[in-house]
Amino acid sequence: MNRLFLFITSLALTTSLFAQKIHAHNDYAQPQPFLNAYEQRADYIEADVWLQDGKLVVSHDKPQANAPTLDSLYLRPIAQRFKQYNDKVSPDRTYTFALMIDVKDNPADVLPKLITALQENIGCFNRSANPKAIQVIVSGNRPKVETYLDYPLLLQFDGRPNEIYDKETLQRVALISDNFRGYSRWDGTGDLPDLDREKLKRVIKRAHNDDKPIRFWAIPDTPNAWKQFKKLGVDIINTDKVAEAVQAMR
């Protein structure tokens, strides 16, 4: 009986506390930005954002002239769908997602522009009023933790395991993220080494103790790795292969 109890307890501690999610990493680099991730019902869609000539543009590296804007790739298509589907982003009433804004420039310059852009279609991005609105999460170059509460509720933030949050600030943290390479050099072949597994378990447990889902970037992007991360308790699978990951994980 004791062995059975210990087995069940161990299993519970090593599985996700949240429904398994898919994060469309660097979505803008895909052949069909936004559309592919949206059609696959990705839970998080990521865009790297810079400020260029007063406009928010999307690019991995410092943008060239005439880089696509955040508005054209994401904000406008989102607003169009909310209009089409009567205050929902999809005909599937259960579906919504988070738009991850990976800030590459100075957040003091980018975030006021972002807030203004979101307010132009506030019904699409205000989850306080509409639970199916798109949650916008600020990642990358984030403002200082102690200033999170200074920003409107339109914005949530991507947390880190090494940051300390008071109770109120923690409510503005949507998830915890970290670089997998800080814990392991595993390439996704075979099993994750036991020592690395234990390091990951500790940081996953800390996130779950704060009732936050956890994501690692720079993971091996393979079906074997995705499944091992899921068993380990990683809530959000970071991938460039959204369609393949959705098929493998759901």
Secondary structure, DSSP 8 states (H G I E B T S, - for coil): -HHHHHHHHHHHHTS-SS--EEEETTGGGSSSTTHHHHHTT-SEEEEEEEEETTEEEE-SSS--TT--BHIIIIIHHHHHHHHHTTSSSSSSTT---EEEEEE-S-HHHHHHHHHHHHHTTHHHH-TTT-TTS-EEEEEES---GGGGGGS-TTEEEEE-TT----HHHHTTEEEEEEEGGGT----SSSS--HHHHHHHHHHHHHHHHTT--EEEES---SHHHHHHHHHHT--EEEES-HHHHHHHH-
